[in-house]
């Protein structure tokens, strides 16, 4: 009646063993962390004896996933920035004005004199003197528009142009605004990521949130201000003539020249003329593309001033090397193949498609495309985090011991089965958190303590049911079986409702609250597993050995 | 012999004092609502916007001196409070400084932050800033919306789930119990002016989850007993169910409370409000599943033609062996 097939028993124990192995690294947190860091460094190509030793601190055949500590436990900075996407509209209109003026001026006979009038930001207002030329002016302005290049806005024009009497009003169309917003936020995200990566802190989180926000979480920094300083500096993009290429970092630069390191090639330096030919401010676009041989490349376009300077320089220096410098580092130094008069060019090199895409993003993303305003800033000092960990640990141990005592006193031997299941439950919980790479926060610790209290609930439901069935059923074996069967629907209903709550918390919550939802949700799953499977196997194993006539429960 | 917290054969008539208990619940809720509107909640910066700085010093906190130091900075409303906690070491003096949202939509500027830090360090050079949080008014509005949405969403989801698994009367009873628990929790936060922030919303949702857990266990038994005793009056069936599940209810609430009290005392001041909300919620949640949810079911009555086989009344789950 109480028979459980061998394979099911093995499965239960295998899950417990897997949980133990996955949870184990957390017991040696610092040791495993050092080992993981060293392994990551070795993977990047750095190899020293010290690193090898550090990597060997934790055997490579054991799982090495750790529960990440949230900012409130580790200390660090949390920032929520809003990208002022509408900044870009104004910039675009400013850039359009000279082009529009020249186009209209070319047909002065029809449209008359062209004057610009003040308008709201992001709107270009132009007055023409000949009312009769209004239609022609509108036609000319429409000629400047290009189709929007997104999936949703396909076919739409990027400019919204209207003519009211002699007043021509130009602004970005809604489709283009949406496309532009998306591009702006992507660029800003890319720049923020790049700048924070350069500082090299451990595991920063930089993600887009909603339409126009960027969430930045950097563990281990002293204050949110430091992160703001890193993000706030504008990237400088320049195009500079190359004097020579060297592997000597201390190479002396002649007057009017400077030595800069290469971005990709370690140990390579370039001696460059300090005065740039063109700067990134004169770049209007950069796109990943392919050269005539089908190799990945990046095409770019300058504004008229940049185009003139670039055309003259390349014309005079065919065959020379020309460095693209970003934030004091040489991104690439291609050879000038021919004069580039049209203000647009192509950068070839030994790129992969991915690299050329990134380079295009970086070129476009030289400076932040729009201002960032910070909506939320939180700094948690590492000491406060450590205090919280200590307090949480102590409370968890005290809470656990208290629960174990209550269960043992109330249910005797069966209580100890539940207690063993509770310990296994905690191990499985940590195993699951490590496997998922979930983040443990301070409310998350509260979630664990709450789970401990509630974890025994399923066992209590079963035990109480067994007690009841003992009074009516024939013999203890039947009572145990009925106890498990009849308590099942209550256990499932009760836990599914809590799981619903955990899911809602996870979806709507952020940061610490989300950490709470994760531990609560996983805790429910592991506690149902331990109550329905682990204690059941324990009870049945005990029963098979002892064959008691009555149950003392 | 194992110890029993609750004797095996209790026969408590939970409805005998129904007028008193239900009345007490209604009064409690009304008082909570009045407290909410008169005293208001002590909202944290998550919901009001502004800046909160946690300071730690070796010398005792002198709130007056701190206030004087900040008075010259023209920051508007500044609240300084000393934090006490049994887990603090000797010579660890913690204070919380709260500054209202400054002009403009962004969070507090770095100049303001530096000015505050300098002013306070003049009072006490050993002062360290262990945490600083700043939320702009724009975000706090959204956070309030999300918070309300999540509490309502949770209740809605549970209403639907219980409705699917049980009868609609049970579903209404369960949600009434939840509203009761959430209202009383908000009431006690208004009464003691405990800081009400995002974490407390998480606590409220946990209370919702826990309370429903308790209620569902009683309902599950009532559903079973309604089939077993087809002719007994509803009131008796509900009473039998409550008595049968009483020892489980007390046991589970007991173990959970024991664990939470450990966290309340030893878990540090940072999460004390959060843990307090959950602890309180479990007490009222246990009460409400015994005295509120069933009362509602009794008032609404339950259709008891269980024999019609075609009606999917949410039966037992299939038997599953270990």
Boltz contact constraints between the chains, C-beta under 6 A:
constraints:
  - contact:
      token1: [A, 4]
      token2: [B, 322]
      max_distance: 6.0
  - contact:
      token1: [A, 225]
      token2: [B, 110]
      max_distance: 6.0
  - contact:
      token1: [A, 373]
      token2: [B, 106]
      max_distance: 6.0
  - contact:
      token1: [A, 374]
      token2: [B, 106]
      max_distance: 6.0
  - contact:
      token1: [A, 374]
      token2: [B, 107]
      max_distance: 6.0
  - contact:
      token1: [A, 375]
      token2: [B, 136]
      max_distance: 6.0
  - contact:
      token1: [A, 375]
      token2: [B, 138]
      max_distance: 6.0
  - contact:
      token1: [A, 375]
      token2: [B, 139]
      max_distance: 6.0
  - contact:
      token1: [A, 376]
      token2: [B, 135]
      max_distance: 6.0
  - contact:
      token1: [A, 376]
      token2: [B, 139]
      max_distance: 6.0
  - contact:
      token1: [A, 377]
      token2: [B, 107]
      max_distance: 6.0
  - contact:
      token1: [A, 377]
      token2: [B, 134]
      max_distance: 6.0
  - contact:
      token1: [A, 378]
      token2: [B, 133]
      max_distance: 6.0
  - contact:
      token1: [A, 379]
      token2: [B, 132]
      max_distance: 6.0
  - contact:
      token1: [A, 380]
      token2: [B, 131]
      max_distance: 6.0
  - contact:
      token1: [A, 381]
      token2: [B, 130]
      max_distance: 6.0
  - contact:
      token1: [A, 381]
      token2: [B, 131]
      max_distance: 6.0
  - contact:
      token1: [A, 383]
      token2: [B, 130]
      max_distance: 6.0
  - contact:
      token1: [A, 384]
      token2: [B, 130]
      max_distance: 6.0
  - contact:
      token1: [A, 384]
      token2: [B, 131]
      max_distance: 6.0
  - contact:
      token1: [A, 388]
      token2: [B, 268]
      max_distance: 6.0
  - contact:
      token1: [A, 388]
      token2: [B, 270]
      max_distance: 6.0
  - contact:
      token1: [A, 391]
      token2: [B, 87]
      max_distance: 6.0
  - contact:
      token1: [A, 391]
      token2: [B, 267]
      max_distance: 6.0
  - contact:
      token1: [A, 391]
      token2: [B, 268]
      max_distance: 6.0
  - contact:
      token1: [A, 394]
      token2: [B, 266]
      max_distance: 6.0
  - contact:
      token1: [A, 395]
      token2: [B, 262]
      max_distance: 6.0
  - contact:
      token1: [A, 395]
      token2: [B, 263]
      max_distance: 6.0
  - contact:
      token1: [A, 395]
      token2: [B, 266]
      max_distance: 6.0
  - contact:
      token1: [A, 395]
      token2: [B, 267]
      max_distance: 6.0
  - contact:
      token1: [A, 398]
      token2: [B, 262]
      max_distance: 6.0
  - contact:
      token1: [A, 398]
      token2: [B, 266]
      max_distance: 6.0
  - contact:
      token1: [A, 399]
      token2: [B, 259]
      max_distance: 6.0
  - contact:
      token1: [A, 399]
      token2: [B, 262]
      max_distance: 6.0
  - contact:
      token1: [A, 399]
      token2: [B, 263]
      max_distance: 6.0
  - contact:
      token1: [A, 402]
      token2: [B, 258]
      max_distance: 6.0
  - contact:
      token1: [A, 402]
      token2: [B, 262]
      max_distance: 6.0
  - contact:
      token1: [A, 403]
      token2: [B, 255]
      max_distance: 6.0
  - contact:
      token1: [A, 403]
      token2: [B, 258]
      max_distance: 6.0
  - contact:
      token1: [A, 403]
      token2: [B, 259]
      max_distance: 6.0
  - contact:
      token1: [A, 406]
      token2: [B, 255]
      max_distance: 6.0
  - contact:
      token1: [A, 406]
      token2: [B, 258]
      max_distance: 6.0
  - contact:
      token1: [A, 409]
      token2: [B, 3]
      max_distance: 6.0
  - contact:
      token1: [A, 410]
      token2: [B, 2]
      max_distance: 6.0
  - contact:
      token1: [A, 410]
      token2: [B, 3]
      max_distance: 6.0
  - contact:
      token1: [A, 411]
      token2: [B, 2]
      max_distance: 6.0
  - contact:
      token1: [A, 412]
      token2: [B, 2]
      max_distance: 6.0
  - contact:
      token1: [A, 442]
      token2: [B, 271]
      max_distance: 6.0
  - contact:
      token1: [A, 443]
      token2: [B, 199]
      max_distance: 6.0
  - contact:
      token1: [A, 446]
      token2: [B, 271]
      max_distance: 6.0
  - contact:
      token1: [A, 446]
      token2: [B, 275]
      max_distance: 6.0
  - contact:
      token1: [A, 449]
      token2: [B, 259]
      max_distance: 6.0
  - contact:
      token1: [A, 449]
      token2: [B, 263]
      max_distance: 6.0
  - contact:
      token1: [A, 452]
      token2: [B, 259]
      max_distance: 6.0
  - contact:
      token1: [A, 453]
      token2: [B, 255]
      max_distance: 6.0
  - contact:
      token1: [A, 453]
      token2: [B, 256]
      max_distance: 6.0
  - contact:
      token1: [A, 453]
      token2: [B, 259]
      max_distance: 6.0
  - contact:
      token1: [A, 454]
      token2: [B, 256]
      max_distance: 6.0
  - contact:
      token1: [A, 456]
      token2: [B, 255]
      max_distance: 6.0
  - contact:
      token1: [A, 457]
      token2: [B, 252]
      max_distance: 6.0
  - contact:
      token1: [A, 460]
      token2: [B, 248]
      max_distance: 6.0
  - contact:
      token1: [A, 460]
      token2: [B, 251]
      max_distance: 6.0
  - contact:
      token1: [A, 460]
      token2: [B, 252]
      max_distance: 6.0
  - contact:
      token1: [A, 461]
      token2: [B, 248]
      max_distance: 6.0
  - contact:
      token1: [A, 464]
      token2: [B, 247]
      max_distance: 6.0
  - contact:
      token1: [A, 464]
      token2: [B, 248]
      max_distance: 6.0
  - contact:
      token1: [A, 485]
      token2: [B, 319]
      max_distance: 6.0
  - contact:
      token1: [A, 488]
      token2: [B, 317]
      max_distance: 6.0
  - contact:
      token1: [A, 489]
      token2: [B, 220]
      max_distance: 6.0
  - contact:
      token1: [A, 489]
      token2: [B, 316]
      max_distance: 6.0
  - contact:
      token1: [A, 489]
      token2: [B, 317]
      max_distance: 6.0
  - contact:
      token1: [A, 490]
      token2: [B, 217]
      max_distance: 6.0
  - contact:
      token1: [A, 490]
      token2: [B, 220]
      max_distance: 6.0
  - contact:
      token1: [A, 492]
      token2: [B, 317]
      max_distance: 6.0
  - contact:
      token1: [A, 493]
      token2: [B, 165]
      max_distance: 6.0
  - contact:
      token1: [A, 493]
      token2: [B, 216]
      max_distance: 6.0
  - contact:
      token1: [A, 493]
      token2: [B, 220]
      max_distance: 6.0
  - contact:
      token1: [A, 494]
      token2: [B, 213]
      max_distance: 6.0
  - contact:
      token1: [A, 494]
      token2: [B, 216]
      max_distance: 6.0
  - contact:
      token1: [A, 494]
      token2: [B, 217]
      max_distance: 6.0
  - contact:
      token1: [A, 497]
      token2: [B, 158]
      max_distance: 6.0
  - contact:
      token1: [A, 497]
      token2: [B, 212]
      max_distance: 6.0
  - contact:
      token1: [A, 498]
      token2: [B, 209]
      max_distance: 6.0
  - contact:
      token1: [A, 498]
      token2: [B, 213]
      max_distance: 6.0
  - contact:
      token1: [A, 500]
      token2: [B, 157]
      max_distance: 6.0
  - contact:
      token1: [A, 501]
      token2: [B, 154]
      max_distance: 6.0
  - contact:
      token1: [A, 501]
      token2: [B, 205]
      max_distance: 6.0
  - contact:
      token1: [A, 501]
      token2: [B, 208]
      max_distance: 6.0
  - contact:
      token1: [A, 501]
      token2: [B, 209]
      max_distance: 6.0
  - contact:
      token1: [A, 504]
      token2: [B, 150]
      max_distance: 6.0
  - contact:
      token1: [A, 504]
      token2: [B, 153]
      max_distance: 6.0
  - contact:
      token1: [A, 504]
      token2: [B, 154]
      max_distance: 6.0
  - contact:
      token1: [A, 505]
      token2: [B, 202]
      max_distance: 6.0
  - contact:
      token1: [A, 505]
      token2: [B, 205]
      max_distance: 6.0
  - contact:
      token1: [A, 508]
      token2: [B, 146]
      max_distance: 6.0
  - contact:
      token1: [A, 508]
      token2: [B, 150]
      max_distance: 6.0
  - contact:
      token1: [A, 513]
      token2: [B, 202]
      max_distance: 6.0
  - contact:
      token1: [A, 516]
      token2: [B, 202]
      max_distance: 6.0
  - contact:
      token1: [A, 533]
      token2: [B, 322]
      max_distance: 6.0
  - contact:
      token1: [A, 536]
      token2: [B, 322]
      max_distance: 6.0
